[in-house]
Every structure is written in structure tokens, then in C-alpha cells.
Amino acid sequence: MFATAFKKHKYEGKYHYCYCTKSSHFSFIVEEALKNDIHLETSYAYDIEIIKKLYEKKKDHERYFYRCNGFKQKGYTRRIAQL
């Protein structure tokens, strides 16, 4: 569907799938998802802690995009800024 829409609208950008961490916070699931050339979407301050743990474990974290979605409460924006 994305390929069809890209062609129809002459979109020349790229599509980057982002796994929504609120779907499952389990590290083994997030880590498995990241094996599939995807990125992460966060929506809450707690999700940033997941990103921090990934930084500690992975050497290639700079290749990932992190989308920060959702209402930005002070704790969430503070943690985003700390990244």
C-alpha cells in the first residue's frame, strides 16, 4: 500500500517503520524488533528509559531513529532532552 501511495503521489522520500514501544516494553521483544531494520517510537517518559538501556547494550544505536510521540509532560521532555 505504501509503494502504491508513493508512486501515485510521486513521493520521493523514504518510509521508516517505527515500532511503538508501548506495544510491549519487554526488552527481548524490542531487541528482536530492532533486528529488522526498524526504528522506535516513544510516547511516554518511561519509554526513554528503554532507549537509555539500549544505548548501554548496543554499539550501533546511532543508526536508529527515535520518534517522540504523545503528550509532552515535563518528565517526558526532560528525558528527551537528556538523550
GROMACS elastic network, one bead per residue, 0.5 to 0.9 nm:
[ bonds ]
;  ai    aj funct       b0    kb
    1     4     6  0.51430   500
    1     5     6  0.61874   500
    1     6     6  0.85546   500
    2     5     6  0.50908   500
    2     6     6  0.59830   500
    2     7     6  0.85210   500
    2    15     6  0.81059   500
    3     6     6  0.50909   500
    3     7     6  0.61934   500
    3     8     6  0.85799   500
    4     7     6  0.52254   500
    4     8     6  0.60784   500
    4     9     6  0.86312   500
    5     8     6  0.50126   500
    5     9     6  0.60355   500
    5    10     6  0.80967   500
    5    11     6  0.78683   500
    6     9     6  0.54378   500
    6    10     6  0.56195   500
    6    12     6  0.71895   500
    6    13     6  0.83785   500
    7    11     6  0.64477   500
    7    12     6  0.85144   500
    8    11     6  0.78051   500
    9    12     6  0.89582   500
   11    14     6  0.83806   500
   16    37     6  0.87640   500
   16    38     6  0.66669   500
   16    39     6  0.70374   500
   16    65     6  0.85608   500
   17    37     6  0.83819   500
   17    38     6  0.53827   500
   17    39     6  0.61341   500
   17    40     6  0.80275   500
   18    21     6  0.89298   500
   18    38     6  0.57988   500
   18    41     6  0.54680   500
   18    65     6  0.79726   500
   18    66     6  0.78778   500
   18    67     6  0.75046   500
   19    22     6  0.87671   500
   19    23     6  0.79878   500
   19    30     6  0.80201   500
   19    33     6  0.73370   500
   19    34     6  0.83602   500
   19    38     6  0.69644   500
   19    39     6  0.60894   500
   19    41     6  0.57570   500
   19    42     6  0.86326   500
   20    23     6  0.56592   500
   20    24     6  0.78834   500
   20    39     6  0.88669   500
   20    40     6  0.60249   500
   20    42     6  0.62557   500
   20    43     6  0.79813   500
   21    24     6  0.56663   500
   21    25     6  0.57419   500
   21    26     6  0.88048   500
   21    30     6  0.72098   500
   21    40     6  0.66887   500
   21    41     6  0.61435   500
   21    42     6  0.58479   500
   21    43     6  0.78305   500
   21    47     6  0.66234   500
   21    50     6  0.83249   500
   22    25     6  0.61366   500
   22    41     6  0.84709   500
   22    42     6  0.72217   500
   22    43     6  0.72498   500
   22    44     6  0.82488   500
   22    47     6  0.75091   500
   24    27     6  0.83772   500
   24    29     6  0.69855   500
   24    30     6  0.73876   500
   25    28     6  0.87154   500
   25    29     6  0.74784   500
   25    30     6  0.69394   500
   25    47     6  0.78539   500
   25    50     6  0.76277   500
   26    29     6  0.54524   500
   26    30     6  0.64247   500
   26    31     6  0.86658   500
   27    30     6  0.51165   500
   27    31     6  0.58926   500
   27    32     6  0.83322   500
   27    50     6  0.78578   500
   27    54     6  0.87477   500
   28    31     6  0.51820   500
   28    32     6  0.60082   500
   28    33     6  0.85621   500
   29    32     6  0.50518   500
   29    33     6  0.60936   500
   29    34     6  0.86314   500
   30    33     6  0.50847   500
   30    34     6  0.62607   500
   30    35     6  0.89355   500
   30    40     6  0.86494   500
   30    50     6  0.89036   500
   31    34     6  0.51374   500
   31    35     6  0.66827   500
   31    54     6  0.83187   500
   32    35     6  0.53581   500
   32    36     6  0.75522   500
   33    36     6  0.57618   500
   33    37     6  0.81180   500
   33    38     6  0.71140   500
   33    39     6  0.86457   500
   34    37     6  0.60213   500
   34    38     6  0.56025   500
   34    39     6  0.67890   500
   34    40     6  0.82174   500
   34    64     6  0.87616   500
   35    38     6  0.75119   500
   36    39     6  0.89764   500
   37    64     6  0.85449   500
   38    64     6  0.74236   500
   38    65     6  0.83454   500
   39    63     6  0.86982   500
   39    64     6  0.53086   500
   39    65     6  0.52033   500
   39    66     6  0.63126   500
   39    67     6  0.80845   500
   40    51     6  0.86765   500
   40    64     6  0.74355   500
   40    65     6  0.64118   500
   40    66     6  0.50105   500
   40    67     6  0.62616   500
   40    68     6  0.86948   500
   41    47     6  0.86415   500
   41    65     6  0.82275   500
   41    66     6  0.55945   500
   41    68     6  0.58616   500
   41    69     6  0.67288   500
   42    45     6  0.80600   500
   42    46     6  0.86593   500
   42    47     6  0.55324   500
   42    48     6  0.70152   500
   42    51     6  0.88892   500
   42    66     6  0.70889   500
   42    67     6  0.60180   500
   42    69     6  0.57974   500
   42    70     6  0.78618   500
   43    46     6  0.84875   500
   43    47     6  0.67913   500
   43    48     6  0.87595   500
   43    67     6  0.83684   500
   43    68     6  0.58580   500
   43    71     6  0.74052   500
   43    72     6  0.83313   500
   43    76     6  0.84287   500
   44    47     6  0.54749   500
   44    48     6  0.73543   500
   44    68     6  0.81960   500
   44    69     6  0.78533   500
   44    70     6  0.69300   500
   44    71     6  0.78159   500
   44    72     6  0.78291   500
   44    73     6  0.84062   500
   44    75     6  0.87673   500
   44    76     6  0.60755   500
   45    48     6  0.55299   500
   45    49     6  0.73926   500
   45    72     6  0.85507   500
   45    73     6  0.80633   500
   45    74     6  0.88479   500
   45    75     6  0.60017   500
   45    77     6  0.76577   500
   45    78     6  0.84897   500
   45    79     6  0.65603   500
   45    80     6  0.79798   500
   46    49     6  0.54255   500
   46    50     6  0.71339   500
   46    76     6  0.78123   500
   46    79     6  0.88807   500
   47    50     6  0.51398   500
   47    51     6  0.67328   500
   47    52     6  0.89339   500
   47    76     6  0.87924   500
   48    52     6  0.63008   500
   48    53     6  0.87074   500
   48    76     6  0.77407   500
   48    79     6  0.63608   500
   48    80     6  0.68245   500
   48    83     6  0.81632   500
   49    53     6  0.62470   500
   49    54     6  0.86224   500
   49    79     6  0.82077   500
   50    53     6  0.51702   500
   50    54     6  0.62824   500
   50    55     6  0.87281   500
   51    54     6  0.50231   500
   51    55     6  0.62456   500
   51    56     6  0.87754   500
   51    61     6  0.89907   500
   51    66     6  0.84230   500
   51    83     6  0.85185   500
   52    55     6  0.50271   500
   52    56     6  0.64453   500
   52    57     6  0.88577   500
   52    83     6  0.77202   500
   53    56     6  0.50898   500
   53    57     6  0.63763   500
   53    58     6  0.86062   500
   54    57     6  0.50369   500
   54    58     6  0.56913   500
   54    59     6  0.88516   500
   54    61     6  0.72779   500
   55    58     6  0.54333   500
   55    59     6  0.71035   500
   55    60     6  0.83271   500
   55    61     6  0.59936   500
   55    62     6  0.87864   500
   56    59     6  0.78470   500
   57    61     6  0.88742   500
   58    61     6  0.58007   500
   59    62     6  0.81010   500
   60    63     6  0.60026   500
   60    64     6  0.80435   500
   61    64     6  0.57161   500
   61    65     6  0.88107   500
   62    65     6  0.78372   500
   68    72     6  0.87824   500
   68    80     6  0.79121   500
   69    72     6  0.80152   500
   71    76     6  0.85516   500
   72    75     6  0.80102   500
   72    76     6  0.57845   500
   72    77     6  0.58995   500
   73    76     6  0.53061   500
   73    77     6  0.63071   500
   73    78     6  0.85776   500
   74    77     6  0.52842   500
   74    78     6  0.59939   500
   74    79     6  0.85802   500
   75    78     6  0.51541   500
   75    79     6  0.62252   500
   75    80     6  0.86430   500
   76    79     6  0.52571   500
   76    80     6  0.61785   500
   76    81     6  0.86590   500
   77    81     6  0.61093   500
   77    82     6  0.85969   500
   78    81     6  0.51779   500
   78    82     6  0.63075   500
   78    83     6  0.89962   500
   79    83     6  0.65931   500
   80    83     6  0.54033   500
